[in-house]
Amino acid sequence: MHRAQGKPQPDAHGWRELEGETAKSDRKITADGKEGPGDRSGEAYPCIPASPAKMEARHSPHTTLRPQS
């Protein structure tokens, strides 16, 4: 993972504005256990849905009860 750890990297990937969010997002996603931290790309670019099912699960917490991690 090429995350800015210690040294802030330019917003080439657009992570810079998410710098404060990343830790929060990571914790939230890992707590759910449905998606790993690597899925942050989906969070950063919501205009590119990985799959309709995943987007639906994202919006419906009770739908994520199926074991797919």
mmCIF file of the N, C-alpha and C atoms, coordinates in Angstrom:
data_MODEL
# 
_entry.id   MODEL 
# 
loop_
_atom_site.group_PDB 
_atom_site.id 
_atom_site.type_symbol 
_atom_site.label_atom_id 
_atom_site.label_alt_id 
_atom_site.label_comp_id 
_atom_site.label_asym_id 
_atom_site.label_entity_id 
_atom_site.label_seq_id 
_atom_site.pdbx_PDB_ins_code 
_atom_site.Cartn_x 
_atom_site.Cartn_y 
_atom_site.Cartn_z 
_atom_site.occupancy 
_atom_site.B_iso_or_equiv 
_atom_site.pdbx_formal_charge 
_atom_site.auth_seq_id 
_atom_site.auth_comp_id 
_atom_site.auth_asym_id 
_atom_site.auth_atom_id 
_atom_site.pdbx_PDB_model_num 
ATOM 1   N N  . MET A 1 1  ? 0.840   -1.206  0.000  1.00 0.00 ? 1  MET A N  1 
ATOM 2   C CA . MET A 1 1  ? 0.000   0.000   0.000  1.00 0.00 ? 1  MET A CA 1 
ATOM 3   C C  . MET A 1 1  ? 0.868   1.246   0.000  1.00 0.00 ? 1  MET A C  1 
ATOM 4   N N  . HIS A 1 2  ? 0.527   2.153   -0.876 1.00 0.00 ? 2  HIS A N  1 
ATOM 5   C CA . HIS A 1 2  ? 1.311   3.385   -0.907 1.00 0.00 ? 2  HIS A CA 1 
ATOM 6   C C  . HIS A 1 2  ? 0.525   4.504   -0.236 1.00 0.00 ? 2  HIS A C  1 
ATOM 7   N N  . ARG A 1 3  ? 0.384   4.370   1.091  1.00 0.00 ? 3  ARG A N  1 
ATOM 8   C CA . ARG A 1 3  ? -0.293  5.386   1.870  1.00 0.00 ? 3  ARG A CA 1 
ATOM 9   C C  . ARG A 1 3  ? 0.736   6.343   2.437  1.00 0.00 ? 3  ARG A C  1 
ATOM 10  N N  . ALA A 1 4  ? 0.347   7.575   2.601  1.00 0.00 ? 4  ALA A N  1 
ATOM 11  C CA . ALA A 1 4  ? 1.278   8.545   3.175  1.00 0.00 ? 4  ALA A CA 1 
ATOM 12  C C  . ALA A 1 4  ? 1.424   8.263   4.662  1.00 0.00 ? 4  ALA A C  1 
ATOM 13  N N  . GLN A 1 5  ? 2.496   7.615   5.030  1.00 0.00 ? 5  GLN A N  1 
ATOM 14  C CA . GLN A 1 5  ? 2.727   7.323   6.438  1.00 0.00 ? 5  GLN A CA 1 
ATOM 15  C C  . GLN A 1 5  ? 3.935   8.119   6.910  1.00 0.00 ? 5  GLN A C  1 
ATOM 16  N N  . GLY A 1 6  ? 3.682   9.173   7.656  1.00 0.00 ? 6  GLY A N  1 
ATOM 17  C CA . GLY A 1 6  ? 4.779   10.002  8.142  1.00 0.00 ? 6  GLY A CA 1 
ATOM 18  C C  . GLY A 1 6  ? 4.996   11.171  7.208  1.00 0.00 ? 6  GLY A C  1 
ATOM 19  N N  . LYS A 1 7  ? 5.335   10.862  5.962  1.00 0.00 ? 7  LYS A N  1 
ATOM 20  C CA . LYS A 1 7  ? 5.565   11.936  5.003  1.00 0.00 ? 7  LYS A CA 1 
ATOM 21  C C  . LYS A 1 7  ? 4.337   12.108  4.101  1.00 0.00 ? 7  LYS A C  1 
ATOM 22  N N  . PRO A 1 8  ? 3.711   13.285  4.156  1.00 0.00 ? 8  PRO A N  1 
ATOM 23  C CA . PRO A 1 8  ? 2.530   13.546  3.327  1.00 0.00 ? 8  PRO A CA 1 
ATOM 24  C C  . PRO A 1 8  ? 2.885   13.586  1.853  1.00 0.00 ? 8  PRO A C  1 
ATOM 25  N N  . GLN A 1 9  ? 2.231   12.749  1.060  1.00 0.00 ? 9  GLN A N  1 
ATOM 26  C CA . GLN A 1 9  ? 2.534   12.771  -0.364 1.00 0.00 ? 9  GLN A CA 1 
ATOM 27  C C  . GLN A 1 9  ? 1.546   13.677  -1.092 1.00 0.00 ? 9  GLN A C  1 
ATOM 28  N N  . PRO A 1 10 ? 1.934   14.190  -2.249 1.00 0.00 ? 10 PRO A N  1 
ATOM 29  C CA . PRO A 1 10 ? 1.076   15.097  -3.018 1.00 0.00 ? 10 PRO A CA 1 
ATOM 30  C C  . PRO A 1 10 ? -0.246  14.432  -3.371 1.00 0.00 ? 10 PRO A C  1 
ATOM 31  N N  . ASP A 1 11 ? -1.271  15.240  -3.624 1.00 0.00 ? 11 ASP A N  1 
ATOM 32  C CA . ASP A 1 11 ? -2.579  14.660  -3.905 1.00 0.00 ? 11 ASP A CA 1 
ATOM 33  C C  . ASP A 1 11 ? -2.634  14.102  -5.330 1.00 0.00 ? 11 ASP A C  1 
ATOM 34  N N  . ALA A 1 12 ? -1.634  13.254  -5.652 1.00 0.00 ? 12 ALA A N  1 
ATOM 35  C CA . ALA A 1 12 ? -1.597  12.626  -6.967 1.00 0.00 ? 12 ALA A CA 1 
ATOM 36  C C  . ALA A 1 12 ? -2.703  11.587  -7.047 1.00 0.00 ? 12 ALA A C  1 
ATOM 37  N N  . HIS A 1 13 ? -2.950  10.921  -5.926 1.00 0.00 ? 13 HIS A N  1 
ATOM 38  C CA . HIS A 1 13 ? -3.997  9.908   -5.893 1.00 0.00 ? 13 HIS A CA 1 
ATOM 39  C C  . HIS A 1 13 ? -5.266  10.471  -5.268 1.00 0.00 ? 13 HIS A C  1 
ATOM 40  N N  . GLY A 1 14 ? -5.163  11.712  -4.789 1.00 0.00 ? 14 GLY A N  1 
ATOM 41  C CA . GLY A 1 14 ? -6.325  12.312  -4.154 1.00 0.00 ? 14 GLY A CA 1 
ATOM 42  C C  . GLY A 1 14 ? -6.478  11.844  -2.716 1.00 0.00 ? 14 GLY A C  1 
ATOM 43  N N  . TRP A 1 15 ? -5.419  11.181  -2.196 1.00 0.00 ? 15 TRP A N  1 
ATOM 44  C CA . TRP A 1 15 ? -5.497  10.682  -0.826 1.00 0.00 ? 15 TRP A CA 1 
ATOM 45  C C  . TRP A 1 15 ? -5.313  11.819  0.174  1.00 0.00 ? 15 TRP A C  1 
ATOM 46  N N  . ARG A 1 16 ? -4.611  12.870  -0.270 1.00 0.00 ? 16 ARG A N  1 
ATOM 47  C CA . ARG A 1 16 ? -4.209  13.902  0.665  1.00 0.00 ? 16 ARG A CA 1 
ATOM 48  C C  . ARG A 1 16 ? -5.411  14.476  1.417  1.00 0.00 ? 16 ARG A C  1 
ATOM 49  N N  . GLU A 1 17 ? -6.510  14.716  0.706  1.00 0.00 ? 17 GLU A N  1 
ATOM 50  C CA . GLU A 1 17 ? -7.675  15.268  1.377  1.00 0.00 ? 17 GLU A CA 1 
ATOM 51  C C  . GLU A 1 17 ? -8.331  14.217  2.277  1.00 0.00 ? 17 GLU A C  1 
ATOM 52  N N  . LEU A 1 18 ? -8.048  12.944  1.985  1.00 0.00 ? 18 LEU A N  1 
ATOM 53  C CA . LEU A 1 18 ? -8.631  11.863  2.777  1.00 0.00 ? 18 LEU A CA 1 
ATOM 54  C C  . LEU A 1 18 ? -7.732  11.472  3.942  1.00 0.00 ? 18 LEU A C  1 
ATOM 55  N N  . GLU A 1 19 ? -6.553  12.119  4.026  1.00 0.00 ? 19 GLU A N  1 
ATOM 56  C CA . GLU A 1 19 ? -5.575  11.727  5.030  1.00 0.00 ? 19 GLU A CA 1 
ATOM 57  C C  . GLU A 1 19 ? -6.208  11.560  6.412  1.00 0.00 ? 19 GLU A C  1 
ATOM 58  N N  . GLY A 1 20 ? -7.017  12.527  6.810  1.00 0.00 ? 20 GLY A N  1 
ATOM 59  C CA . GLY A 1 20 ? -7.660  12.440  8.116  1.00 0.00 ? 20 GLY A CA 1 
ATOM 60  C C  . GLY A 1 20 ? -8.745  11.378  8.132  1.00 0.00 ? 20 GLY A C  1 
ATOM 61  N N  . GLU A 1 21 ? -9.332  11.119  6.982  1.00 0.00 ? 21 GLU A N  1 
ATOM 62  C CA . GLU A 1 21 ? -10.439 10.172  6.901  1.00 0.00 ? 21 GLU A CA 1 
ATOM 63  C C  . GLU A 1 21 ? -9.957  8.727   6.888  1.00 0.00 ? 21 GLU A C  1 
ATOM 64  N N  . THR A 1 22 ? -8.796  8.498   6.260  1.00 0.00 ? 22 THR A N  1 
ATOM 65  C CA . THR A 1 22 ? -8.333  7.120   6.051  1.00 0.00 ? 22 THR A CA 1 
ATOM 66  C C  . THR A 1 22 ? -8.406  6.288   7.324  1.00 0.00 ? 22 THR A C  1 
ATOM 67  N N  . ALA A 1 23 ? -7.871  6.800   8.411  1.00 0.00 ? 23 ALA A N  1 
ATOM 68  C CA . ALA A 1 23 ? -7.874  6.037   9.655  1.00 0.00 ? 23 ALA A CA 1 
ATOM 69  C C  . ALA A 1 23 ? -9.308  5.734   10.076 1.00 0.00 ? 23 ALA A C  1 
ATOM 70  N N  . LYS A 1 24 ? -10.171 6.743   9.949  1.00 0.00 ? 24 LYS A N  1 
ATOM 71  C CA . LYS A 1 24 ? -11.570 6.559   10.317 1.00 0.00 ? 24 LYS A CA 1 
ATOM 72  C C  . LYS A 1 24 ? -12.216 5.508   9.424  1.00 0.00 ? 24 LYS A C  1 
ATOM 73  N N  . SER A 1 25 ? -12.009 5.650   8.121  1.00 0.00 ? 25 SER A N  1 
ATOM 74  C CA . SER A 1 25 ? -12.602 4.720   7.162  1.00 0.00 ? 25 SER A CA 1 
ATOM 75  C C  . SER A 1 25 ? -12.092 3.305   7.407  1.00 0.00 ? 25 SER A C  1 
ATOM 76  N N  . ASP A 1 26 ? -10.775 3.191   7.611  1.00 0.00 ? 26 ASP A N  1 
ATOM 77  C CA . ASP A 1 26 ? -10.185 1.876   7.857  1.00 0.00 ? 26 ASP A CA 1 
ATOM 78  C C  . ASP A 1 26 ? -10.872 1.198   9.035  1.00 0.00 ? 26 ASP A C  1 
ATOM 79  N N  . ARG A 1 27 ? -10.989 1.956   10.125 1.00 0.00 ? 27 ARG A N  1 
ATOM 80  C CA . ARG A 1 27 ? -11.565 1.390   11.333 1.00 0.00 ? 27 ARG A CA 1 
ATOM 81  C C  . ARG A 1 27 ? -13.000 0.951   11.067 1.00 0.00 ? 27 ARG A C  1 
ATOM 82  N N  . LYS A 1 28 ? -13.749 1.820   10.381 1.00 0.00 ? 28 LYS A N  1 
ATOM 83  C CA . LYS A 1 28 ? -15.152 1.529   10.112 1.00 0.00 ? 28 LYS A CA 1 
ATOM 84  C C  . LYS A 1 28 ? -15.292 0.268   9.269  1.00 0.00 ? 28 LYS A C  1 
ATOM 85  N N  . ILE A 1 29 ? -14.520 0.189   8.188  1.00 0.00 ? 29 ILE A N  1 
ATOM 86  C CA . ILE A 1 29 ? -14.622 -0.937  7.260  1.00 0.00 ? 29 ILE A CA 1 
ATOM 87  C C  . ILE A 1 29 ? -14.180 -2.235  7.923  1.00 0.00 ? 29 ILE A C  1 
ATOM 88  N N  . THR A 1 30 ? -13.043 -2.189  8.608  1.00 0.00 ? 30 THR A N  1 
ATOM 89  C CA . THR A 1 30 ? -12.532 -3.403  9.241  1.00 0.00 ? 30 THR A CA 1 
ATOM 90  C C  . THR A 1 30 ? -13.478 -3.845  10.348 1.00 0.00 ? 30 THR A C  1 
ATOM 91  N N  . ALA A 1 31 ? -14.113 -2.887  11.011 1.00 0.00 ? 31 ALA A N  1 
ATOM 92  C CA . ALA A 1 31 ? -15.058 -3.223  12.069 1.00 0.00 ? 31 ALA A CA 1 
ATOM 93  C C  . ALA A 1 31 ? -16.227 -3.998  11.472 1.00 0.00 ? 31 ALA A C  1 
ATOM 94  N N  . ASP A 1 32 ? -16.667 -3.581  10.302 1.00 0.00 ? 32 ASP A N  1 
ATOM 95  C CA . ASP A 1 32 ? -17.747 -4.291  9.614  1.00 0.00 ? 32 ASP A CA 1 
ATOM 96  C C  . ASP A 1 32 ? -17.269 -5.675  9.195  1.00 0.00 ? 32 ASP A C  1 
ATOM 97  N N  . GLY A 1 33 ? -16.014 -5.731  8.740  1.00 0.00 ? 33 GLY A N  1 
ATOM 98  C CA . GLY A 1 33 ? -15.450 -7.009  8.348  1.00 0.00 ? 33 GLY A CA 1 
ATOM 99  C C  . GLY A 1 33 ? -15.914 -7.453  6.974  1.00 0.00 ? 33 GLY A C  1 
ATOM 100 N N  . LYS A 1 34 ? -16.709 -6.614  6.298  1.00 0.00 ? 34 LYS A N  1 
ATOM 101 C CA . LYS A 1 34 ? -17.191 -7.029  4.975  1.00 0.00 ? 34 LYS A CA 1 
ATOM 102 C C  . LYS A 1 34 ? -16.194 -6.654  3.894  1.00 0.00 ? 34 LYS A C  1 
ATOM 103 N N  . GLU A 1 35 ? -15.390 -5.616  4.144  1.00 0.00 ? 35 GLU A N  1 
ATOM 104 C CA . GLU A 1 35 ? -14.418 -5.200  3.138  1.00 0.00 ? 35 GLU A CA 1 
ATOM 105 C C  . GLU A 1 35 ? -13.123 -4.774  3.805  1.00 0.00 ? 35 GLU A C  1 
ATOM 106 N N  . GLY A 1 36 ? -12.014 -5.104  3.170  1.00 0.00 ? 36 GLY A N  1 
ATOM 107 C CA . GLY A 1 36 ? -10.713 -4.749  3.721  1.00 0.00 ? 36 GLY A CA 1 
ATOM 108 C C  . GLY A 1 36 ? -10.381 -3.295  3.433  1.00 0.00 ? 36 GLY A C  1 
ATOM 109 N N  . PRO A 1 37 ? -9.319  -2.782  4.062  1.00 0.00 ? 37 PRO A N  1 
ATOM 110 C CA . PRO A 1 37 ? -8.875  -1.404  3.864  1.00 0.00 ? 37 PRO A CA 1 
ATOM 111 C C  . PRO A 1 37 ? -8.587  -1.112  2.396  1.00 0.00 ? 37 PRO A C  1 
ATOM 112 N N  . GLY A 1 38 ? -8.271  -2.140  1.627  1.00 0.00 ? 38 GLY A N  1 
ATOM 113 C CA . GLY A 1 38 ? -7.949  -1.946  0.216  1.00 0.00 ? 38 GLY A CA 1 
ATOM 114 C C  . GLY A 1 38 ? -9.147  -1.442  -0.565 1.00 0.00 ? 38 GLY A C  1 
ATOM 115 N N  . ASP A 1 39 ? -10.329 -1.614  -0.028 1.00 0.00 ? 39 ASP A N  1 
ATOM 116 C CA . ASP A 1 39 ? -11.544 -1.178  -0.720 1.00 0.00 ? 39 ASP A CA 1 
ATOM 117 C C  . ASP A 1 39 ? -11.733 0.327   -0.600 1.00 0.00 ? 39 ASP A C  1 
ATOM 118 N N  . ARG A 1 40 ? -10.746 1.004   0.011  1.00 0.00 ? 40 ARG A N  1 
ATOM 119 C CA . ARG A 1 40 ? -10.851 2.443   0.177  1.00 0.00 ? 40 ARG A CA 1 
ATOM 120 C C  . ARG A 1 40 ? -11.037 3.123   -1.175 1.00 0.00 ? 40 ARG A C  1 
ATOM 121 N N  . SER A 1 41 ? -10.530 2.497   -2.237 1.00 0.00 ? 41 SER A N  1 
ATOM 122 C CA . SER A 1 41 ? -10.666 3.087   -3.563 1.00 0.00 ? 41 SER A CA 1 
ATOM 123 C C  . SER A 1 41 ? -12.143 3.281   -3.891 1.00 0.00 ? 41 SER A C  1 
ATOM 124 N N  . GLY A 1 42 ? -12.958 2.351   -3.468 1.00 0.00 ? 42 GLY A N  1 
ATOM 125 C CA . GLY A 1 42 ? -14.392 2.462   -3.711 1.00 0.00 ? 42 GLY A CA 1 
ATOM 126 C C  . GLY A 1 42 ? -14.964 3.644   -2.954 1.00 0.00 ? 42 GLY A C  1 
ATOM 127 N N  . GLU A 1 43 ? -14.416 3.889   -1.751 1.00 0.00 ? 43 GLU A N  1 
ATOM 128 C CA . GLU A 1 43 ? -14.893 5.004   -0.953 1.00 0.00 ? 43 GLU A CA 1 
ATOM 129 C C  . GLU A 1 43 ? -14.432 6.326   -1.559 1.00 0.00 ? 43 GLU A C  1 
ATOM 130 N N  . ALA A 1 44 ? -13.211 6.319   -2.073 1.00 0.00 ? 44 ALA A N  1 
ATOM 131 C CA . ALA A 1 44 ? -12.649 7.539   -2.629 1.00 0.00 ? 44 ALA A CA 1 
ATOM 132 C C  . ALA A 1 44 ? -13.327 7.898   -3.943 1.00 0.00 ? 44 ALA A C  1 
ATOM 133 N N  . TYR A 1 45 ? -13.673 6.863   -4.719 1.00 0.00 ? 45 TYR A N  1 
ATOM 134 C CA . TYR A 1 45 ? -14.309 7.116   -6.003 1.00 0.00 ? 45 TYR A CA 1 
ATOM 135 C C  . TYR A 1 45 ? -15.657 6.408   -6.073 1.00 0.00 ? 45 TYR A C  1 
ATOM 136 N N  . PRO A 1 46 ? -16.676 6.997   -5.406 1.00 0.00 ? 46 PRO A N  1 
ATOM 137 C CA . PRO A 1 46 ? -17.999 6.376   -5.377 1.00 0.00 ? 46 PRO A CA 1 
ATOM 138 C C  . PRO A 1 46 ? -18.662 6.340   -6.755 1.00 0.00 ? 46 PRO A C  1 
ATOM 139 N N  . CYS A 1 47 ? -18.112 7.093   -7.708 1.00 0.00 ? 47 CYS A N  1 
ATOM 140 C CA . CYS A 1 47 ? -18.705 7.132   -9.039 1.00 0.00 ? 47 CYS A CA 1 
ATOM 141 C C  . CYS A 1 47 ? -18.336 5.871   -9.814 1.00 0.00 ? 47 CYS A C  1 
ATOM 142 N N  . ILE A 1 48 ? -17.437 5.045   -9.228 1.00 0.00 ? 48 ILE A N  1 
ATOM 143 C CA . ILE A 1 48 ? -17.069 3.801   -9.905 1.00 0.00 ? 48 ILE A CA 1 
ATOM 144 C C  . ILE A 1 48 ? -17.456 2.626   -9.008 1.00 0.00 ? 48 ILE A C  1 
ATOM 145 N N  . PRO A 1 49 ? -18.734 2.246   -9.020 1.00 0.00 ? 49 PRO A N  1 
ATOM 146 C CA . PRO A 1 49 ? -19.199 1.147   -8.172 1.00 0.00 ? 49 PRO A CA 1 
ATOM 147 C C  . PRO A 1 49 ? -18.601 -0.183  -8.602 1.00 0.00 ? 49 PRO A C  1 
ATOM 148 N N  . ALA A 1 50 ? -18.081 -0.940  -7.633 1.00 0.00 ? 50 ALA A N  1 
ATOM 149 C CA . ALA A 1 50 ? -17.475 -2.230  -7.947 1.00 0.00 ? 50 ALA A CA 1 
ATOM 150 C C  . ALA A 1 50 ? -18.554 -3.187  -8.446 1.00 0.00 ? 50 ALA A C  1 
ATOM 151 N N  . SER A 1 51 ? -19.681 -3.215  -7.743 1.00 0.00 ? 51 SER A N  1 
ATOM 152 C CA . SER A 1 51 ? -20.798 -4.059  -8.158 1.00 0.00 ? 51 SER A CA 1 
ATOM 153 C C  . SER A 1 51 ? -22.066 -3.560  -7.465 1.00 0.00 ? 51 SER A C  1 
ATOM 154 N N  . PRO A 1 52 ? -23.189 -3.630  -8.147 1.00 0.00 ? 52 PRO A N  1 
ATOM 155 C CA . PRO A 1 52 ? -24.461 -3.152  -7.578 1.00 0.00 ? 52 PRO A CA 1 
ATOM 156 C C  . PRO A 1 52 ? -24.745 -3.807  -6.230 1.00 0.00 ? 52 PRO A C  1 
ATOM 157 N N  . ALA A 1 53 ? -24.436 -5.092  -6.125 1.00 0.00 ? 53 ALA A N  1 
ATOM 158 C CA . ALA A 1 53 ? -24.688 -5.807  -4.878 1.00 0.00 ? 53 ALA A CA 1 
ATOM 159 C C  . ALA A 1 53 ? -23.892 -5.188  -3.735 1.00 0.00 ? 53 ALA A C  1 
ATOM 160 N N  . LYS A 1 54 ? -22.631 -4.864  -4.024 1.00 0.00 ? 54 LYS A N  1 
ATOM 161 C CA . LYS A 1 54 ? -21.775 -4.299  -2.990 1.00 0.00 ? 54 LYS A CA 1 
ATOM 162 C C  . LYS A 1 54 ? -22.306 -2.930  -2.570 1.00 0.00 ? 54 LYS A C  1 
ATOM 163 N N  . MET A 1 55 ? -22.710 -2.135  -3.549 1.00 0.00 ? 55 MET A N  1 
ATOM 164 C CA . MET A 1 55 ? -23.235 -0.814  -3.240 1.00 0.00 ? 55 MET A CA 1 
ATOM 165 C C  . MET A 1 55 ? -24.501 -0.947  -2.393 1.00 0.00 ? 55 MET A C  1 
ATOM 166 N N  . GLU A 1 56 ? -25.331 -1.924  -2.731 1.00 0.00 ? 56 GLU A N  1 
ATOM 167 C CA . GLU A 1 56 ? -26.560 -2.134  -1.974 1.00 0.00 ? 56 GLU A CA 1 
ATOM 168 C C  . GLU A 1 56 ? -26.226 -2.519  -0.535 1.00 0.00 ? 56 GLU A C  1 
ATOM 169 N N  . ALA A 1 57 ? -25.276 -3.426  -0.388 1.00 0.00 ? 57 ALA A N  1 
ATOM 170 C CA . ALA A 1 57 ? -24.870 -3.873  0.937  1.00 0.00 ? 57 ALA A CA 1 
ATOM 171 C C  . ALA A 1 57 ? -24.336 -2.697  1.744  1.00 0.00 ? 57 ALA A C  1 
ATOM 172 N N  . ARG A 1 58 ? -23.618 -1.807  1.066  1.00 0.00 ? 58 ARG A N  1 
ATOM 173 C CA . ARG A 1 58 ? -23.046 -0.640  1.707  1.00 0.00 ? 58 ARG A CA 1 
ATOM 174 C C  . ARG A 1 58 ? -24.145 0.216   2.336  1.00 0.00 ? 58 ARG A C  1 
ATOM 175 N N  . HIS A 1 59 ? -25.251 0.355   1.628  1.00 0.00 ? 59 HIS A N  1 
ATOM 176 C CA . HIS A 1 59 ? -26.327 1.227   2.096  1.00 0.00 ? 59 HIS A CA 1 
ATOM 177 C C  . HIS A 1 59 ? -27.276 0.492   3.047  1.00 0.00 ? 59 HIS A C  1 
ATOM 178 N N  . SER A 1 60 ? -27.280 -0.836  2.972  1.00 0.00 ? 60 SER A N  1 
ATOM 179 C CA . SER A 1 60 ? -28.144 -1.611  3.856  1.00 0.00 ? 60 SER A CA 1 
ATOM 180 C C  . SER A 1 60 ? -27.289 -2.481  4.781  1.00 0.00 ? 60 SER A C  1 
ATOM 181 N N  . PRO A 1 61 ? -27.029 -2.006  5.997  1.00 0.00 ? 61 PRO A N  1 
ATOM 182 C CA . PRO A 1 61 ? -26.180 -2.728  6.942  1.00 0.00 ? 61 PRO A CA 1 
ATOM 183 C C  . PRO A 1 61 ? -26.730 -4.122  7.257  1.00 0.00 ? 61 PRO A C  1 
ATOM 184 N N  . HIS A 1 62 ? -28.035 -4.268  7.262  1.00 0.00 ? 62 HIS A N  1 
ATOM 185 C CA . HIS A 1 62 ? -28.612 -5.563  7.604  1.00 0.00 ? 62 HIS A CA 1 
ATOM 186 C C  . HIS A 1 62 ? -28.459 -6.564  6.466  1.00 0.00 ? 62 HIS A C  1 
ATOM 187 N N  . THR A 1 63 ? -28.070 -6.069  5.301  1.00 0.00 ? 63 THR A N  1 
ATOM 188 C CA . THR A 1 63 ? -27.893 -6.956  4.152  1.00 0.00 ? 63 THR A CA 1 
ATOM 189 C C  . THR A 1 63 ? -26.499 -7.590  4.171  1.00 0.00 ? 63 THR A C  1 
ATOM 190 N N  . THR A 1 64 ? -25.594 -7.006  4.963  1.00 0.00 ? 64 THR A N  1 
ATOM 191 C CA . THR A 1 64 ? -24.205 -7.471  4.957  1.00 0.00 ? 64 THR A CA 1 
ATOM 192 C C  . THR A 1 64 ? -23.998 -8.640  5.917  1.00 0.00 ? 64 THR A C  1 
ATOM 193 N N  . LEU A 1 65 ? -25.080 -9.261  6.360  1.00 0.00 ? 65 LEU A N  1 
ATOM 194 C CA . LEU A 1 65 ? -24.955 -10.360 7.307  1.00 0.00 ? 65 LEU A CA 1 
ATOM 195 C C  . LEU A 1 65 ? -24.453 -11.624 6.628  1.00 0.00 ? 65 LEU A C  1 
ATOM 196 N N  . ARG A 1 66 ? -24.444 -11.641 5.305  1.00 0.00 ? 66 ARG A N  1 
ATOM 197 C CA . ARG A 1 66 ? -23.960 -12.823 4.592  1.00 0.00 ? 66 ARG A CA 1 
ATOM 198 C C  . ARG A 1 66 ? -22.433 -12.873 4.679  1.00 0.00 ? 66 ARG A C  1 
ATOM 199 N N  . PRO A 1 67 ? -21.853 -14.039 4.961  1.00 0.00 ? 67 PRO A N  1 
ATOM 200 C CA . PRO A 1 67 ? -20.391 -14.180 5.099  1.00 0.00 ? 67 PRO A CA 1 
ATOM 201 C C  . PRO A 1 67 ? -19.689 -14.110 3.747  1.00 0.00 ? 67 PRO A C  1 
ATOM 202 N N  . GLN A 1 68 ? -19.132 -12.957 3.433  1.00 0.00 ? 68 GLN A N  1 
ATOM 203 C CA . GLN A 1 68 ? -18.434 -12.820 2.155  1.00 0.00 ? 68 GLN A CA 1 
ATOM 204 C C  . GLN A 1 68 ? -17.064 -12.181 2.336  1.00 0.00 ? 68 GLN A C  1 
ATOM 205 N N  . SER A 1 69 ? -16.527 -12.290 3.563  1.00 0.00 ? 69 SER A N  1 
ATOM 206 C CA . SER A 1 69 ? -15.209 -11.729 3.804  1.00 0.00 ? 69 SER A CA 1 
ATOM 207 C C  . SER A 1 69 ? -14.215 -12.806 3.772  1.00 0.00 ? 69 SER A C  1 
# 
